[in-house]
Amino acid sequence: MAKILLVDDSAMSRRILRRILEPAGHLICEADDGLVALERYMLEQPDLVLLDMTMRGMHGLEVLGQLRTLDPRARVVVATADIQQSTRTLAEAAGSSGFISKPFTSDPVRSAVDLALTGAAQ
């Protein structure tokens, strides 16, 4: 079981991820924008962050960079509808631990979470 912070401005996306991850025993906390995510990360100290890229306020890459500054060991899986290779490359360069695409389905989400939590490369 891990504590996972879901960061997405879409309540539906957070709800889908919660429905996939809670039955696996994970404890879920949520943030609907980047600033709230940084605050929740410091308060909750989650084992993993699932981070959307396109949100109001702060872009996901900016949030990822700030999370890595706050905690260089932070595990962050990018969870986005932006499937461009350039976005994936930028996220990996910024230190993401994995990448999953919307729409979310159970197996890819669970696999990315398991790989990120065990430290295995995707």
C-alpha positions as CSV (number, residue, x, y, z in Angstrom):
1,M,0.0,0.0,0.0
2,A,1.2,3.5,-0.9
3,K,0.0,7.0,-0.3
4,I,-0.6,8.5,-3.8
5,L,-1.3,12.2,-4.6
6,L,-3.5,12.7,-7.6
7,V,-3.0,16.0,-9.3
8,D,-5.5,16.9,-12.0
9,D,-7.9,19.7,-12.6
10,S,-10.5,17.2,-13.8
11,A,-12.6,15.8,-11.0
12,M,-13.6,13.0,-13.3
13,S,-10.0,12.0,-14.0
14,R,-9.2,12.0,-10.2
15,R,-12.3,9.9,-9.6
16,I,-11.3,7.3,-12.3
17,L,-7.8,7.1,-10.8
18,R,-9.2,6.7,-7.3
19,R,-11.5,3.9,-8.5
20,I,-8.5,2.1,-10.0
21,L,-6.0,2.6,-7.2
22,E,-8.1,2.3,-4.0
23,P,-9.1,-1.4,-4.5
24,A,-5.4,-2.2,-4.7
25,G,-5.0,-0.8,-1.2
26,H,-3.5,2.6,-2.0
27,L,-4.4,5.6,0.1
28,I,-5.4,8.5,-2.1
29,C,-5.1,12.3,-1.6
30,E,-6.0,14.9,-4.2
31,A,-5.1,18.3,-5.6
32,D,-6.9,20.1,-8.4
33,D,-4.0,22.5,-9.4
34,G,-0.3,22.8,-9.2
35,L,-0.1,25.2,-6.2
36,V,-2.4,23.0,-4.1
37,A,-0.3,20.0,-5.2
38,L,2.9,21.5,-3.9
39,E,1.2,22.2,-0.5
40,R,-0.4,18.8,-0.3
41,Y,2.9,17.1,-1.2
42,M,4.7,18.9,1.8
43,L,1.8,18.1,4.2
44,E,1.0,14.5,3.1
45,Q,4.5,13.4,2.0
46,P,3.0,10.8,-0.5
47,D,5.0,7.9,-1.9
48,L,4.0,8.8,-5.4
49,V,2.4,11.6,-7.4
50,L,0.2,11.1,-10.5
51,L,0.5,14.5,-12.3
52,D,-1.5,15.9,-15.2
53,M,0.4,18.3,-17.5
54,T,-2.3,20.7,-18.6
55,M,-3.9,22.5,-15.7
56,R,-5.0,26.0,-14.9
57,G,-2.4,28.1,-13.1
58,M,0.8,26.0,-13.2
59,H,1.7,23.7,-16.1
60,G,2.6,20.1,-15.0
61,L,6.2,20.5,-16.0
62,E,6.6,23.4,-13.7
63,V,5.0,21.5,-10.9
64,L,7.3,18.5,-11.6
65,G,10.3,20.8,-11.5
66,Q,9.2,22.3,-8.2
67,L,8.5,18.9,-6.7
68,R,11.9,17.7,-7.6
69,T,13.4,20.8,-6.0
70,L,11.5,20.2,-2.8
71,D,12.3,16.5,-2.8
72,P,14.9,15.1,-5.3
73,R,13.6,11.6,-4.5
74,A,10.0,12.4,-5.4
75,R,8.4,9.8,-7.5
76,V,6.1,11.4,-10.2
77,V,4.2,9.6,-12.9
78,V,2.9,11.9,-15.6
79,A,-0.8,11.2,-16.3
80,T,-2.0,13.2,-19.2
81,A,-4.0,13.4,-22.4
82,D,-1.0,15.1,-24.1
83,I,0.5,12.2,-25.9
84,Q,3.1,14.1,-27.9
85,Q,6.6,12.5,-27.8
86,S,8.0,16.0,-27.0
87,T,5.9,16.2,-23.8
88,R,7.0,12.7,-22.8
89,T,10.7,13.6,-23.5
90,L,10.4,16.8,-21.4
91,A,8.7,15.0,-18.5
92,E,11.4,12.3,-18.5
93,A,14.2,15.0,-18.6
94,A,12.5,16.8,-15.7
95,G,12.6,13.6,-13.7
96,S,9.3,11.8,-14.1
97,S,9.2,8.1,-13.0
98,G,6.7,7.1,-15.7
99,F,4.1,8.2,-18.1
100,I,0.4,7.1,-18.6
101,S,-2.0,8.5,-21.1
102,K,-5.7,9.4,-20.8
103,P,-8.2,7.9,-21.0
104,F,-7.1,5.9,-18.0
105,T,-7.6,2.1,-17.9
106,S,-6.8,-0.2,-15.0
107,D,-3.8,-2.2,-16.3
108,P,-1.6,0.6,-17.6
109,V,-2.3,2.7,-14.5
110,R,-1.5,-0.1,-12.0
111,S,1.6,-1.1,-14.0
112,A,3.0,2.4,-14.1
113,V,2.3,2.8,-10.4
114,D,3.9,-0.5,-9.5
115,L,7.0,0.3,-11.6
116,A,7.4,3.7,-10.1
117,L,7.0,2.5,-6.5
118,T,9.5,-0.3,-7.0
119,G,11.9,1.9,-8.8
120,A,11.9,-0.1,-12.0
121,A,12.4,1.6,-15.3
122,Q,9.5,1.8,-17.7
